[in-house]
Amino acid sequence: MKKKTHLNFTHSSLAIARKFVLIICFLLTGFYAIAQNDQKIKTVFRDFQSGYTKRDTSLTESFCNRLFAKDIFIVGTGNDEWIEGISAAKNLVKNDWAYWLNLSVDTTAIKWHKEGNVILFEAKGTASMTFPNKDVAYDFGMAQLSRAINNEPNNRLKLLAYAKESSNIISEIEKAGLAIKYKIRLTGVLVGEGDKLVFKQLVFSFPYPMQRE
């Protein structure tokens, strides 16, 4: 009887050990998958940041083809920046690199959550620019003003845009100084494409109320 009890105890111990090993393997597999996704996400954002740091408009085509899905949807910070498809996205990126503020994304602290085959993300950063003097600042402001006016469909809206944008520009330059820096958020969706991740949806937004840092 004692021998039989000893054998039962041994079989029970082996079963528990097997379950323990399976649980450990399951956890390690999960941790490995999380680490892989985290690395892929950081790779995408480092590539994205590199493009926005270099601001080389001759690289817009390859940048977007590499990082964006063909049916990419982007919401920019401008009133009319609802961008559908990679062709429109290329125009947005080219204009950003030519005219917009300097974007800096914190690629070390990206929040993300995998839901099925998609990855939802949130990243924070800053949009900034420093002008050497007021003349350069006003040149930049006039270029911004011209684009704002040209985007309006009729003269009434053009005049309203002129009044609003010009007063904002003057206030920013004369009161706030030559260094512009705002907090910004990037949110959206990444999807798998082959062995990499690409942006499927991308939203740029300034926290409200929009204030200089």
Secondary structure, 3 states (H helix, E strand, C coil): CHHHHHHHHHHHHHHHHHHHHHHHHHHHHHHHHHHHHHHHHHHHHHHHHHHHHHCCHHHHHHHHHHHEEEEEEEECCCCCCEEECHHHHHHHHHHHHHHCCEEEECCCCCEEEEECCEEEEEEEEEEEEECCCHHHHHHHHHHHHHHHHHCCCCHHHHHHHHHHHHHHHHHHHHHHCCEEEEEEEEEEEEEEECCEEEEEEEEEECCCCCCEC
